[in-house]
Amino acid sequence: MTFFSELGLAQPILRALEATGYDTPTPIQAQAIPPLLEGRDLCGIAQTGTGKTAAFALPSLHHMAHDFKHRQQKACRMLILAPTRELAAQISESFRTYGRYCDLSVQTVVGGMPIFTQKKKLAGGVDILVATPGRLLDLIDQRAVTLDKVEIFVLDEADQMMDLGFIHALKRIDALLPKKRQTLFFSATMPKAIRDLGARFLTNPVEVSVTPQATTAERVEQYATFVQQGEKQALLTHRLKTDDLDRGLVFTRTKHGADRVVRFLAGAGINARAIHGNKSQGQRTAALDAFRSGSVKVLVATDIAARGIDVPGVSHVYNFELPNVAEQYVHRIGRTARAGREGMAISFVAPDERAYLKDIERLTRIKTTPAPLPDNFRDMVEKLPKPAPKSHGKGDGENRFARGGGGGRSGGKPGGGNRGRPAGGATKSPGRNGVGKYAGSVQRAR
């Protein structure tokens, strides 16, 4: 058995780990930390929830603690890019936890937050900067941050960062980084095409893979119920009322679909919140906090949020709509069965989604277990309560001009969009024949 103390990490980091109660590295950490301490580039592939953040945080903190440098104005020594605001916040919190005794500054810059405040925090320079691509580019455009002092560059969830529309932003950021640097990719999935694309960012990298690519969580029971699209709401309402639920995470394909599900659940007396890109940062944080505390047991999310929800105790994941990119399924159900627990994933499959289910089963090499519709289901459909009325308050999820719409410019413009940049969430469109093709419209960097 390997302990953190055997890896050669600096004493302040070992103290922080001890205070946190960690003494034994996970497989991805045990394999990744030694080559990273040597300064190697690395491509790490591991299921979500296996400790990827610590795998790159610990050796990076070690490097900066041993090679102390004074902060330079508007500069950073380490840059970490994440696809969502929630994931960026979690990464920052991990760095503060592991580096509590290292006297290193950590700042987070994401869309949906006042850019003036972020510029002020960056003015004197920082050691570690965690960012979403859109907001980082806005800060670069406003000359609030420079990247010429970056020593370590990390892409977390690299497959989504590149595959779902971020590649042009990444190329621009890459051109501003020093050629001599350490670059790290970490992700749960890394298809060959994306790996080839990432070759431009990595130099002679070490590859670490602790699970077969696209393997789903081993402790997740996976079921599929075949149902008409218009009957899914009745099925979801029934399951949420009858399943032995600790916390349930419901996934939809669209933001408006998520809001619609929440309104129907409210009409049925089920307290639920939605989290997606049209919500302000305050709303997203409040929804996650309520879900994490257990005051709200049902959270409805879009795929853009799937990479940033790290909440212990999620017992059920409901795929209200199947993802049309099979890899997203892996990330969705990876939100349950964490920290050694077991979980359940239930997919509601409409006739036009059967091809998506086949793609998922082919990718994961797991056959979902059929789950029949409940008895008297037709009566449930007919008696489904009406949805609660739409809310039109400031920042409401149904409002297309909601504040905090993305990682782009602030200043009150509708949606806070990324000016002229790919919006970061290319999806497959079923098309007339049901065969998924990448659509030109993509989600923003959240």
N, C-alpha and C positions, 0 to 999 in steps of 0.2 A: 504494500500500500504506500502511495506517495502522499506526502504532506506538503503544504505550502512552504514550510520552513526548509524543505529540501531543494526548493527550486532556485534559491539564491536571491530572493526578493529582499529589498531593503527593510530594515527593522521597523521604520514607521508604518510601512504597509502591512507587515506581519502583525503589528500591534492593532491596527484597524481591523484586520481579519479576525483576530482573536476576540476583539470587542464585539464583533458581529456574530461570533459563534461559528465561523468557518475555519476548518483546519485541513480538509481533504479536497483537492481540486476535482472537478468533474473531468470526464475523458477529454472534452474539447479543450479545457484549460491545461490539463497535463501535457497534451500534445502540442498546443500552440505556444505556451509561454516560453519554453526553452529557445526555440528559433527566433522568437520575437525579441528576447533578451539579447540575442546575438545581432540584432538589427536587420534580420531578413524580412523581405516582403512575404506576405502570406495570404492565401485564399482558404478560408475556413468554412466548412460546410457541416452544419449540425442542426438538428431539430430545434425549433423554438422551445425555450424553457430549459435549455441544457447548460446555460451559463456563458453564452458568447460574449456578453458585455464585459464580464470579469476577465475573460480570456485576452481581450485587448487592453482593458483598463489597467490591469495590474503591471504588466511589463512596461507600459507607457508611463505610468506614474513612477516606476522604478527609474526609468531613463531620465526623467526630468528632475527627480529628487537628487540623483547622483550628479547630474550635470546642470547645476543651478545657474540660471541666467536672469538678469534683471529684465523686467517687462519693458517692451518698447511700445511707444504710442501707436494705437490702432492696429497692433500686430498680435498674432497668436503663435504659439509653438506647436500646438496640436489642433487639427481640424477634424471634426467628426460630422459626417452628413447622414441624416436620417430621413425617411420618406414622410413621416407624420410628426405633428407637434407632440402628441402623447409619447411617442417613442423617444423623441429628443429629450423630453422632460425626464423620462425614466433613466436615460443614459447619464444625464447630468447628475441626477440624484445618486446613481451608483458611483460616479467619480468622486462626488463629495464624501460619500461613505467610506470608500477605500482610501481616499487621500486626505482624510481628516487631520492627520498628523504631518502632512507634507508641505504645508504652507504654499499651496498652489491654488490659483484662482480658476474658477469654472463659470462660464457664462453660456446662456442659451438664447439663441435668436431664432424666432419662428414667426410666421404670419399670424394675424389676429391679435397682435399685441402692439402697443404704441412704438413706432419705430424711433421716435425721438429719445425715449428712455433707453432703448437698446444702444443707440449711438453714443449716448452719454456714458454707459457702462463700458463701452469698448474704447473710449478715448484714451485711457491710460494704458491700454494693452491688457491682454489676458494670457494665461498659460494654456487653457483648454477651452476651445470654442465648439459648441454643439449647435448645429444649424439645420434648417430645411433649405433646400437649394434656392427657392424663390426669394426668400427674405435675405439670404446671404448675398445674392446677386444685387438686390436692391441696395443693400448697405455698401457693396462694392461700388455701384454706380454713384452713390452719394459720397464716396470717398471717406466712408466711416470706418473701413477696415481694409487692411492689405494682407496678402497671403504670401509675401516673399520671405517670411521668416518661419514658415511651417516646416517642422522637422518630421512630423508623423501625420499621415493622412489616412482616415478610416472611412470606408463606405459600409454602413450597417444596412442589412437587408439589401444587398447589392443587386439581387435579381430584380426586385421591384424598382430600385433606383434607375436601372438601365433599361429594363424591359418595358416599363410602363411610361415611357415618354420623357425620362429625365436625361437621356443621353446627350442632348444638345447643351443643356445646362452644365452637365459634368465635363464636357469637352472644354467649355469656356472656363470653368473653374480650374481644370487641369492645366490650361495654358498659363494661368496666373501663379501656379505653384512652382517652387524650386524643382529643378530636375533631380537634384540630389535630396532624396527624402525616403522615408520608409512608408510603404503603402500597404494597407490591410483591407481585404474583403472578407466580410462575414455574412452568411445567409443560410436559410434553411433549405433553399433549393438553388441550384445553379445549372440550368440547362446548358448544353454544349454551346449553343449559339451565343448565349450571354457570356459564357466563360471565354469564348474567342474574342468577343467584343471587349472584355475586360483586360485582354492582354496588353492593350496600349497603356494601361495604368500601372501594371505590375512588372517588375524586373526580376527575372529568375526566381519566381515565388516558390515557397514551400506550400504544398497543399495538404490540408488536414481535413479528413472526413471521418466522423465518428458514427454515422449511420448511413445506410443506403440512401441515395438521393431520393427525395420526395416520399420517404417513409413516414407514415402517419403515426401518431402516438400509439404505442403498443397497448396502453391501458384504456383506450377509448373504444367502447362498444358502438358500432356503426350500423344504423338502420336507414331504410328508405321506405317511404309510403307513397304509393302512386295515387295521385289526386288531381282533380281538375283545378286549373289556376284560380277560378272564381270561388273555390271551396276551401282554399288554403287558410283563410282567416278563421273560419269555423274550426278547422282542425287545430290550428295553433292555440286558439282560445281554450279548446277542450284539453289539450295536452298541458298547458300551463296551469290549468286548474286541477289536473289529476296526477301529474308526474310528481315524484318525490323530489322537489326542487329546492336546492340551496340558493343558487344563482343561475339564471338562464340568459344566454347570449343569443340573440336572434339576428341573422344576417339577411339583408335584402340586397338587390343589385343597384337600386337607385336611392337617392336622397329623399325624393318625394314619396317613394314606396315605404321608406322607413317611417316617415312622419304619418303616413296613412295607417300603417300597422299600429302605431302608438295610439292614434285616435280611436281605432276599433277596440283596442284593449281597454282604453279608458272607458268606453261605452259599456264594456262587459265588467267593469269594476276591477280591472287589473292595473296596478300602478306600474307604469313603464316609462322609460326615457329613451330618447333617440340621440345618437351621436354620429355626426357626419360633417362634411365640409361646409355646409351652409350655416352651421351653428357658429356663434361667436366663441372665442376661446373661453370666455367666462361660462357659457352654457355647457361647453364640452367638459370643462373641469368640474363643474357642479354635478353633471350627470355621472361622471366617473367616480367622484367622491361619494355620491349617494349609492352607487352600485357597490363600491368597495366597502362601504360601511354596512351594507345590508338593508338600509332604509328603503331602497328600491331593489327588487330582486330580478327585474327583467330589463335588459339593455338591448336596444335595437340599433344595429350598426351597419354601415356599408363596408365594403372591402378595404377602402382607404384607411379605415380605423382598425382593421384586423391585425396589423403589425404593431400597434401601439397599446393594446389592451393587455396589461399584465396584472390581473386581479386574482388573488388566491380564492379558491372556493367556488369556481365556476363548475357546476355539476353537469349542466346540459348546454349543448350548442344546437340550435335549430337553424337549419338551412331553409328559410322560408322560400328562397329562390336559389337554385344551384348556381354557383359561379360559372361563367362561360369561359374562364381560363382555369384549367384543371388545377394548376399549382396553388391557386388561391384557396382551394379546399383544404390543403395541408395546413395553411396558416390559420384558417378559420377554426378547425377542430383542435388545433394546437393550443387554443385558449383554455381548454379543459384538460383534466388529467395531469395537472402540474404538481410539482413537489411530491411525487410519489403517490398521488391520489388517482382514483379511477374516474372516468367520465363517460358521458353518453352523447353521441351526435346523431341527430335525426334529420334526414333530408326529405323535404316535400317535393315530389317529382311530378311535374305536369307532363302531359303527352309530348310537348315540344321540347322538353328538357331531358328526355331519355338519352339523347346522344351525348349530352354533357355528363350524365352519370356513367356512361360507358367510358368516356375519356378519363374520368376520375378513377374508375376501377382499374383501367389499364395503367395509369400512372402510378397508383399506390399499390397495385398488385393485391388488392383486398376487395373481396366481394361483399357488398353491404347486405345485411340481413333484412329480408322483407318484413315490414310491419303493417298488418292489415288496418283498414279503417275501423274505427270503433263501431260498436252496435248502435243502431238508430242514428247513424251519422246524417242521413237526409233530414231528419227532424232537427238536428243541431244546426244545419245550414239554414233551414227555414226560420229558425228562432234566433239566429245570430243578432245580437243587439246592434242598434245603429251606432255609427261612430260618433265620438264627441265632436263638437264643432271645431273648425279651424281656429287657431289663435293667430291674431295679426299684430301681436306686440312686437316691440323693437327686437330685431335679431331673430325673429321666429324662423324656424326651419323651412316653412313654406314660402318665405319671402325671398325672392331672387335677388333683392338688394340688401340682404342681411349683412351686418358688419362681420369682418373677420373671415371673408370668404376664401382666403388663401394666403400663400406665402408671398404675394406680390406687393405692390406699392400700397402704402397707406395714403391717407389724405382724403378719405370719404368717397372714393370712387366706387361705383357699384361692384360688389363682390371682392374688392381688394385684389384684382386680377394680376397675373404675371404678364407684363406688357410684352406681347409678341412672342412669348415663349411657349413651348409645348407644356400643357397643363399637368402632365405627370401621372396619368392613370389610364393608358390605352386599354380598351377592353375589346373583347370579341363581340361582334354583332351576329345574331343568328342568321340574318339574311333570309331570302325567300326560301331557300332549300334547307334551312336549319343548320348549314355548315358554318361554323364560327370563322369570321375573318376580323382582322384587327381594324377597328373603326378609327376614323381620323379624329374624332372628338375624344379628348382625354381629360381626366380629372386633374385638378391643380395639386401642386405640392402642398400638403397640409402640414 
